Amino acid sequence: MTTCVTTATLHSPVDAVRTDDGSLFDTDTYSRMKHGDAAAIDSLGAKLAAALVQQCPHLLTDAAIPTLPVAYLAVRPSCWFLADAVLSRVNAARAEQGLQPGRIVQVRKDSVTHTDYAASTQAEREAELARIGFSLAEPIDGTNCVVIDDVRVTGLAERTVLAALEAAAPATLVTAYVAVCSPELAASPHVESALNHATITSILQMVPAARAGRFHLTIRFLKRALASPELPEFVAEVPNALVREMYEGALATGPEFIAGYPDGFATLQAAIQREVAHV
């Protein structure tokens, strides 16, 4: 596993530089990051930002602003928060030089499936992505575009996002990852799922972070929570604001999404109704 920044073209991403200090990959922090732990996100974001600006110093000195496209529908993925952690550091350095800040740009997905993409085979991943439409929410022409993701396994998700940028004309384009799987690891269809659940094996493990206000709701966590028999206990233990955010996030993702989690959505709905009745 490596921290990696790569150059890319819209049709053919090519690895340019990889950095690896030889230490073991921090699966604990990675797993917590994937489940929305704010401290873990910031820690990995800081490392990725350092690698990015070392290899792409023009992001700090070029008048053209950085743009970071992230694919999602309503509830943000973990890589949105990772991109935000990177961008905050890039923008701080740009501000010192009087340069305009960069921004995250949405690549709109037209639906969210119920499957666990990380545990899917290559064929299942291809079929899932083929069913979803992607479109860039705003122009990125002339900007320094950085596609940030947490892990590169097969490169399929990367190619899908790059395809959504085909009509754009950024000045530069790079991709950046917390980790890149070796060919041996990438050959296993479940390696990403194993990384995601290396530490966090239960949604209840995120209760302390949620209570402490250092939790970001991600679409992966929402899907996992809605499918979990532990959801009633989780809902009873976390702040009402988070329960409402989960409920509203499910609604915003759409009726087809909700239909895939009837019991989980009913749990959230009942919690919201109890809150309203109590007030």
Buried (B, 14 or more C-beta within 10 A) or exposed (E): BBBBBBBBEBEEBEBBEBEEEEEEBBBEBBBBBBBBBBBBBBBBBBBBBBBBBEBBEEBBEBEBBBBBBBBBBBBBBBBBBBBBBBBBBBBEBBEEEEBEEBBBBBBBBEEBBEBBBBBBEEEBBEEBBEEBEBEBEEEBEBBBBBBBBBBBBBBBBBBBBBEBBEEBBBBBBBBBBBBBBEEEBBEEBBBBBBBBBBBBEBBBBBBEBBEEEBBBBBBBBBBBBBBBEBBBBBBEBBEBEBBBBBBBBBBEBBEEBBEBBEEBBEBBBEBBEEBEEEE
